[in-house]
Amino acid sequence: MSETTDDAGQTVAKLDDSGIAPSVVAAVGSVALALYFYYVRGDKQRGQFVGLWPATILGLAAYLKIEEIKKLVEESDS
């Protein structure tokens, strides 16, 4: 491997060491909210609707992280 590829890999590794991402907290919170609506309040339709949010939140976060990594790789190749 070239040195630029190793530098990019180290930069990506630094991004992953930041701890729990806000998107994970939001996804867990929406699961808790969905369970609250579904079981505590008895509003099953709202609970199911809110229960769909975590997949969307995590999918968006994954897309943004991939774009960030692509930008770092492109910068290291230049």
N, CA, C and O atoms as CSV, one atom per row, in Angstrom:
chain,resi,resn,atom,element,x,y,z
A,1,MET,N,N,0.827,-1.186,0.000
A,1,MET,CA,C,0.000,0.000,0.000
A,1,MET,C,C,0.869,1.246,0.000
A,1,MET,O,O,1.993,1.244,0.501
A,2,SER,N,N,0.329,2.293,-0.565
A,2,SER,CA,C,1.080,3.540,-0.579
A,2,SER,C,C,0.872,4.288,0.730
A,2,SER,O,O,-0.025,3.974,1.512
A,3,GLU,N,N,1.711,5.271,0.945
A,3,GLU,CA,C,1.621,6.041,2.184
A,3,GLU,C,C,0.334,6.844,2.252
A,3,GLU,O,O,-0.221,7.026,3.335
A,4,THR,N,N,-0.153,7.330,1.108
A,4,THR,CA,C,-1.390,8.115,1.122
A,4,THR,C,C,-2.573,7.257,1.540
A,4,THR,O,O,-3.459,7.732,2.251
A,5,THR,N,N,-2.601,6.007,1.112
A,5,THR,CA,C,-3.685,5.114,1.515
A,5,THR,C,C,-3.615,4.843,3.017
A,5,THR,O,O,-4.648,4.808,3.685
A,6,ASP,N,N,-2.422,4.652,3.550
A,6,ASP,CA,C,-2.276,4.421,4.987
A,6,ASP,C,C,-2.711,5.653,5.777
A,6,ASP,O,O,-3.350,5.517,6.820
A,7,ASP,N,N,-2.377,6.851,5.302
A,7,ASP,CA,C,-2.795,8.074,5.978
A,7,ASP,C,C,-4.309,8.205,5.989
A,7,ASP,O,O,-4.898,8.598,6.996
A,8,ALA,N,N,-4.939,7.878,4.867
A,8,ALA,CA,C,-6.396,7.949,4.793
A,8,ALA,C,C,-7.026,6.940,5.747
A,8,ALA,O,O,-8.032,7.238,6.391
A,9,GLY,N,N,-6.442,5.757,5.838
A,9,GLY,CA,C,-6.966,4.744,6.756
A,9,GLY,C,C,-6.863,5.179,8.199
A,9,GLY,O,O,-7.764,4.914,8.996
A,10,GLN,N,N,-5.774,5.844,8.544
A,10,GLN,CA,C,-5.622,6.338,9.914
A,10,GLN,C,C,-6.620,7.450,10.204
A,10,GLN,O,O,-7.135,7.538,11.318
A,11,THR,N,N,-6.902,8.301,9.220
A,11,THR,CA,C,-7.870,9.374,9.404
A,11,THR,C,C,-9.260,8.798,9.606
A,11,THR,O,O,-10.009,9.271,10.461
A,12,VAL,N,N,-9.612,7.783,8.829
A,12,VAL,CA,C,-10.922,7.143,8.976
A,12,VAL,C,C,-11.020,6.479,10.344
A,12,VAL,O,O,-12.078,6.525,10.972
A,13,ALA,N,N,-9.951,5.869,10.815
A,13,ALA,CA,C,-9.957,5.235,12.132
A,13,ALA,C,C,-10.187,6.273,13.221
A,13,ALA,O,O,-10.860,5.986,14.211
A,14,LYS,N,N,-9.640,7.477,13.057
A,14,LYS,CA,C,-9.849,8.530,14.042
A,14,LYS,C,C,-11.309,8.955,14.095
A,14,LYS,O,O,-11.804,9.317,15.163
A,15,LEU,N,N,-12.011,8.920,12.959
A,15,LEU,CA,C,-13.417,9.291,12.936
A,15,LEU,C,C,-14.253,8.318,13.755
A,15,LEU,O,O,-15.223,8.727,14.393
A,16,ASP,N,N,-13.894,7.039,13.749
A,16,ASP,CA,C,-14.670,6.023,14.434
A,16,ASP,C,C,-14.425,6.000,15.942
A,16,ASP,O,O,-15.202,5.378,16.666
A,17,ASP,N,N,-13.383,6.648,16.438
A,17,ASP,CA,C,-13.060,6.621,17.852
A,17,ASP,C,C,-13.780,7.708,18.658
A,17,ASP,O,O,-13.462,7.919,19.828
A,18,SER,N,N,-14.718,8.379,18.058
A,18,SER,CA,C,-15.354,9.522,18.704
A,18,SER,C,C,-16.412,9.131,19.741
A,18,SER,O,O,-16.903,10.010,20.450
A,19,GLY,N,N,-16.779,7.871,19.857
A,19,GLY,CA,C,-17.776,7.447,20.836
A,19,GLY,C,C,-19.135,7.263,20.180
A,19,GLY,O,O,-19.232,7.022,18.977
A,20,ILE,N,N,-20.181,7.380,20.986
A,20,ILE,CA,C,-21.539,7.181,20.491
A,20,ILE,C,C,-21.967,8.409,19.689
A,20,ILE,O,O,-21.908,9.537,20.177
A,21,ALA,N,N,-22.391,8.174,18.471
A,21,ALA,CA,C,-22.810,9.254,17.590
A,21,ALA,C,C,-24.202,9.752,17.993
A,21,ALA,O,O,-24.998,8.988,18.540
A,22,PRO,N,N,-24.495,11.016,17.729
A,22,PRO,CA,C,-25.835,11.542,18.030
A,22,PRO,C,C,-26.946,10.788,17.303
A,22,PRO,O,O,-28.068,10.704,17.801
A,23,SER,N,N,-26.639,10.242,16.131
A,23,SER,CA,C,-27.656,9.488,15.400
A,23,SER,C,C,-28.056,8.220,16.150
A,23,SER,O,O,-29.219,7.819,16.111
A,24,VAL,N,N,-27.109,7.591,16.825
A,24,VAL,CA,C,-27.419,6.385,17.608
A,24,VAL,C,C,-28.304,6.757,18.794
A,24,VAL,O,O,-29.252,6.040,19.115
A,25,VAL,N,N,-27.998,7.863,19.435
A,25,VAL,CA,C,-28.819,8.323,20.561
A,25,VAL,C,C,-30.236,8.634,20.084
A,25,VAL,O,O,-31.209,8.287,20.753
A,26,ALA,N,N,-30.352,9.291,18.924
A,26,ALA,CA,C,-31.669,9.603,18.377
A,26,ALA,C,C,-32.440,8.334,18.020
A,26,ALA,O,O,-33.648,8.263,18.245
A,27,ALA,N,N,-31.756,7.336,17.467
A,27,ALA,CA,C,-32.417,6.086,17.097
A,27,ALA,C,C,-32.915,5.342,18.337
A,27,ALA,O,O,-34.038,4.838,18.354
A,28,VAL,N,N,-32.079,5.277,19.368
A,28,VAL,CA,C,-32.492,4.606,20.611
A,28,VAL,C,C,-33.645,5.370,21.257
A,28,VAL,O,O,-34.582,4.768,21.782
A,29,GLY,N,N,-33.569,6.681,21.214
A,29,GLY,CA,C,-34.660,7.501,21.767
A,29,GLY,C,C,-35.971,7.288,21.030
A,29,GLY,O,O,-37.034,7.249,21.649
A,30,SER,N,N,-35.903,7.149,19.711
A,30,SER,CA,C,-37.131,6.940,18.963
A,30,SER,C,C,-37.717,5.547,19.209
A,30,SER,O,O,-38.935,5.370,19.170
A,31,VAL,N,N,-36.857,4.566,19.463
A,31,VAL,CA,C,-37.364,3.237,19.834
A,31,VAL,C,C,-38.087,3.324,21.179
A,31,VAL,O,O,-39.167,2.756,21.349
A,32,ALA,N,N,-37.488,4.033,22.126
A,32,ALA,CA,C,-38.123,4.198,23.440
A,32,ALA,C,C,-39.453,4.936,23.303
A,32,ALA,O,O,-40.438,4.568,23.944
A,33,LEU,N,N,-39.483,5.973,22.472
A,33,LEU,CA,C,-40.715,6.730,22.257
A,33,LEU,C,C,-41.781,5.860,21.599
A,33,LEU,O,O,-42.958,5.940,21.951
A,34,ALA,N,N,-41.366,5.033,20.647
A,34,ALA,CA,C,-42.311,4.133,19.978
A,34,ALA,C,C,-42.904,3.138,20.973
A,34,ALA,O,O,-44.107,2.880,20.952
A,35,LEU,N,N,-42.065,2.581,21.841
A,35,LEU,CA,C,-42.572,1.650,22.854
A,35,LEU,C,C,-43.519,2.340,23.820
A,35,LEU,O,O,-44.513,1.752,24.247
A,36,TYR,N,N,-43.215,3.583,24.165
A,36,TYR,CA,C,-44.093,4.362,25.046
A,36,TYR,C,C,-45.465,4.558,24.399
A,36,TYR,O,O,-46.495,4.307,25.024
A,37,PHE,N,N,-45.468,5.004,23.151
A,37,PHE,CA,C,-46.751,5.218,22.469
A,37,PHE,C,C,-47.527,3.913,22.326
A,37,PHE,O,O,-48.738,3.881,22.542
A,38,TYR,N,N,-46.838,2.852,21.967
A,38,TYR,CA,C,-47.499,1.584,21.668
A,38,TYR,C,C,-48.075,0.927,22.928
A,38,TYR,O,O,-49.231,0.504,22.940
A,39,TYR,N,N,-47.261,0.845,23.985
A,39,TYR,CA,C,-47.691,0.092,25.163
A,39,TYR,C,C,-48.291,0.959,26.266
A,39,TYR,O,O,-49.300,0.576,26.858
A,40,VAL,N,N,-47.708,2.097,26.552
A,40,VAL,CA,C,-48.172,2.916,27.680
A,40,VAL,C,C,-49.416,3.703,27.306
A,40,VAL,O,O,-50.413,3.684,28.027
A,41,ARG,N,N,-49.353,4.392,26.178
A,41,ARG,CA,C,-50.499,5.223,25.781
A,41,ARG,C,C,-51.534,4.445,24.992
A,41,ARG,O,O,-52.670,4.895,24.851
A,42,GLY,N,N,-51.158,3.283,24.477
A,42,GLY,CA,C,-52.104,2.463,23.732
A,42,GLY,C,C,-52.359,2.949,22.314
A,42,GLY,O,O,-53.269,2.449,21.652
A,43,ASP,N,N,-51.590,3.898,21.838
A,43,ASP,CA,C,-51.736,4.427,20.483
A,43,ASP,C,C,-50.842,3.606,19.555
A,43,ASP,O,O,-49.708,3.988,19.266
A,44,LYS,N,N,-51.369,2.483,19.098
A,44,LYS,CA,C,-50.556,1.532,18.332
A,44,LYS,C,C,-50.110,2.089,16.987
A,44,LYS,O,O,-48.987,1.835,16.551
A,45,GLN,N,N,-50.975,2.840,16.331
A,45,GLN,CA,C,-50.612,3.381,15.025
A,45,GLN,C,C,-49.459,4.384,15.145
A,45,GLN,O,O,-48.525,4.347,14.343
A,46,ARG,N,N,-49.516,5.265,16.123
A,46,ARG,CA,C,-48.431,6.228,16.319
A,46,ARG,C,C,-47.151,5.511,16.745
A,46,ARG,O,O,-46.061,5.882,16.308
A,47,GLY,N,N,-47.273,4.487,17.593
A,47,GLY,CA,C,-46.107,3.718,18.005
A,47,GLY,C,C,-45.422,3.041,16.839
A,47,GLY,O,O,-44.194,3.004,16.775
A,48,GLN,N,N,-46.204,2.505,15.915
A,48,GLN,CA,C,-45.627,1.871,14.736
A,48,GLN,C,C,-44.979,2.903,13.820
A,48,GLN,O,O,-43.926,2.645,13.236
A,49,PHE,N,N,-45.605,4.068,13.693
A,49,PHE,CA,C,-45.043,5.125,12.858
A,49,PHE,C,C,-43.699,5.608,13.408
A,49,PHE,O,O,-42.727,5.736,12.664
A,50,VAL,N,N,-43.653,5.872,14.700
A,50,VAL,CA,C,-42.408,6.330,15.321
A,50,VAL,C,C,-41.368,5.205,15.300
A,50,VAL,O,O,-40.168,5.474,15.245
A,51,GLY,N,N,-41.813,3.973,15.342
A,51,GLY,CA,C,-40.900,2.833,15.296
A,51,GLY,C,C,-40.165,2.688,13.973
A,51,GLY,O,O,-39.176,1.959,13.891
A,52,LEU,N,N,-40.635,3.374,12.938
A,52,LEU,CA,C,-39.952,3.344,11.643
A,52,LEU,C,C,-38.813,4.355,11.571
A,52,LEU,O,O,-37.976,4.264,10.672
A,53,TRP,N,N,-38.759,5.295,12.471
A,53,TRP,CA,C,-37.749,6.356,12.427
A,53,TRP,C,C,-36.314,5.855,12.594
A,53,TRP,O,O,-35.433,6.351,11.892
A,54,PRO,N,N,-36.028,4.899,13.484
A,54,PRO,CA,C,-34.626,4.519,13.685
A,54,PRO,C,C,-33.926,4.061,12.409
A,54,PRO,O,O,-32.764,4.404,12.192
A,55,ALA,N,N,-34.600,3.306,11.575
A,55,ALA,CA,C,-33.972,2.850,10.329
A,55,ALA,C,C,-33.634,4.035,9.425
A,55,ALA,O,O,-32.588,4.049,8.777
A,56,THR,N,N,-34.514,5.015,9.385
A,56,THR,CA,C,-34.267,6.205,8.572
A,56,THR,C,C,-33.116,7.018,9.135
A,56,THR,O,O,-32.251,7.471,8.386
A,57,ILE,N,N,-33.098,7.207,10.438
A,57,ILE,CA,C,-32.040,7.984,11.090
A,57,ILE,C,C,-30.681,7.323,10.870
A,57,ILE,O,O,-29.721,7.990,10.484
A,58,LEU,N,N,-30.598,6.023,11.113
A,58,LEU,CA,C,-29.325,5.319,10.954
A,58,LEU,C,C,-28.899,5.220,9.491
A,58,LEU,O,O,-27.706,5.271,9.189
A,59,GLY,N,N,-29.852,5.081,8.592
A,59,GLY,CA,C,-29.526,5.069,7.163
A,59,GLY,C,C,-28.952,6.397,6.705
A,59,GLY,O,O,-27.978,6.426,5.954
A,60,LEU,N,N,-29.546,7.499,7.150
A,60,LEU,CA,C,-29.030,8.823,6.816
A,60,LEU,C,C,-27.647,9.037,7.417
A,60,LEU,O,O,-26.764,9.590,6.760
A,61,ALA,N,N,-27.454,8.609,8.644
A,61,ALA,CA,C,-26.143,8.754,9.296
A,61,ALA,C,C,-25.080,7.939,8.554
A,61,ALA,O,O,-23.955,8.406,8.377
A,62,ALA,N,N,-25.427,6.732,8.122
A,62,ALA,CA,C,-24.480,5.908,7.376
A,62,ALA,C,C,-24.121,6.561,6.046
A,62,ALA,O,O,-22.955,6.566,5.650
A,63,TYR,N,N,-25.114,7.110,5.360
A,63,TYR,CA,C,-24.857,7.797,4.094
A,63,TYR,C,C,-23.916,8.982,4.298
A,63,TYR,O,O,-22.972,9.160,3.528
A,64,LEU,N,N,-24.163,9.784,5.318
A,64,LEU,CA,C,-23.316,10.942,5.577
A,64,LEU,C,C,-21.895,10.529,5.944
A,64,LEU,O,O,-20.937,11.186,5.538
A,65,LYS,N,N,-21.748,9.452,6.705
A,65,LYS,CA,C,-20.417,8.964,7.073
A,65,LYS,C,C,-19.669,8.457,5.842
A,65,LYS,O,O,-18.470,8.699,5.703
A,66,ILE,N,N,-20.362,7.761,4.954
A,66,ILE,CA,C,-19.727,7.273,3.728
A,66,ILE,C,C,-19.274,8.435,2.858
A,66,ILE,O,O,-18.185,8.391,2.286
A,67,GLU,N,N,-20.093,9.468,2.751
A,67,GLU,CA,C,-19.708,10.645,1.973
A,67,GLU,C,C,-18.487,11.328,2.586
A,67,GLU,O,O,-17.609,11.796,1.861
A,68,GLU,N,N,-18.427,11.386,3.902
A,68,GLU,CA,C,-17.278,11.983,4.583
A,68,GLU,C,C,-16.007,11.175,4.319
A,68,GLU,O,O,-14.939,11.743,4.087
A,69,ILE,N,N,-16.129,9.866,4.356
A,69,ILE,CA,C,-14.975,8.996,4.091
A,69,ILE,C,C,-14.531,9.119,2.636
A,69,ILE,O,O,-13.334,9.148,2.353
A,70,LYS,N,N,-15.493,9.193,1.709
A,70,LYS,CA,C,-15.146,9.361,0.305
A,70,LYS,C,C,-14.385,10.662,0.077
A,70,LYS,O,O,-13.427,10.701,-0.695
A,71,LYS,N,N,-14.812,11.723,0.750
A,71,LYS,CA,C,-14.145,13.009,0.612
A,71,LYS,C,C,-12.704,12.920,1.144
A,71,LYS,O,O,-11.787,13.466,0.532
A,72,LEU,N,N,-12.504,12.239,2.271
A,72,LEU,CA,C,-11.158,12.076,2.814
A,72,LEU,C,C,-10.261,11.270,1.886
A,72,LEU,O,O,-9.087,11.597,1.714
A,73,VAL,N,N,-10.808,10.225,1.292
A,73,VAL,CA,C,-10.023,9.394,0.377
A,73,VAL,C,C,-9.655,10.198,-0.877
A,73,VAL,O,O,-8.522,10.122,-1.353
A,74,GLU,N,N,-10.610,10.963,-1.407
A,74,GLU,CA,C,-10.332,11.777,-2.586
A,74,GLU,C,C,-9.271,12.843,-2.288
A,74,GLU,O,O,-8.422,13.128,-3.133
A,75,GLU,N,N,-9.321,13.427,-1.094
A,75,GLU,CA,C,-8.334,14.433,-0.721
A,75,GLU,C,C,-6.943,13.810,-0.569
A,75,GLU,O,O,-5.942,14.437,-0.915
A,76,SER,N,N,-6.878,12.595,-0.059
A,76,SER,CA,C,-5.582,11.948,0.128
A,76,SER,C,C,-4.991,11.478,-1.199
A,76,SER,O,O,-3.772,11.365,-1.325
A,77,ASP,N,N,-5.847,11.201,-2.197
A,77,ASP,CA,C,-5.361,10.800,-3.500
A,77,ASP,C,C,-4.799,11.984,-4.284
A,77,ASP,O,O,-3.952,11.792,-5.156
A,78,SER,N,N,-5.241,13.175,-4.000
A,78,SER,CA,C,-4.792,14.361,-4.742
A,78,SER,C,C,-3.396,14.766,-4.387
A,78,SER,O,O,-2.880,15.744,-4.927
